[in-house]
Amino acid sequence: MSELNEKKRDKLPKQEFAFPKERKEPLNDASHVRNAVARFDQVKGVSDEERDEAWKRIKSAAKEHGVELQEKSWRELGKAD
C-alpha cells in the first residue's frame, strides 16, 4: 500500500473516503480501495444507509483504480461462495 501519512491523509478531501463523515477508509489508490473492502466491517457507529453510500464510493473508486470487486453489495463481504 502506498504511504499515506497523517499529513497527506488530512489533506484528502472528504469525498476521497468511503466513510467521509468519519474520514475512514481512504480511496485514493488501488491498494487503499482493496484495504477499504477488507476493513469495511470494522468501521463502527455507521448505519446501513451510510454503508450503502460507502459501498457506492468504493465501487466507483475500484473502477477508477482498476480494482475488480467480486461482491455486488457490502452485505456479501465475508460470505463464502
Secondary structure, DSSP 8 states (H G I E B T S, - for coil): -----HHHHHHS-GGGEEETTTTEEE-SSHHHHHHHHHTGGG--S--HHHHHHHHHHHHHHHHHHT---S-SSGGGTT---
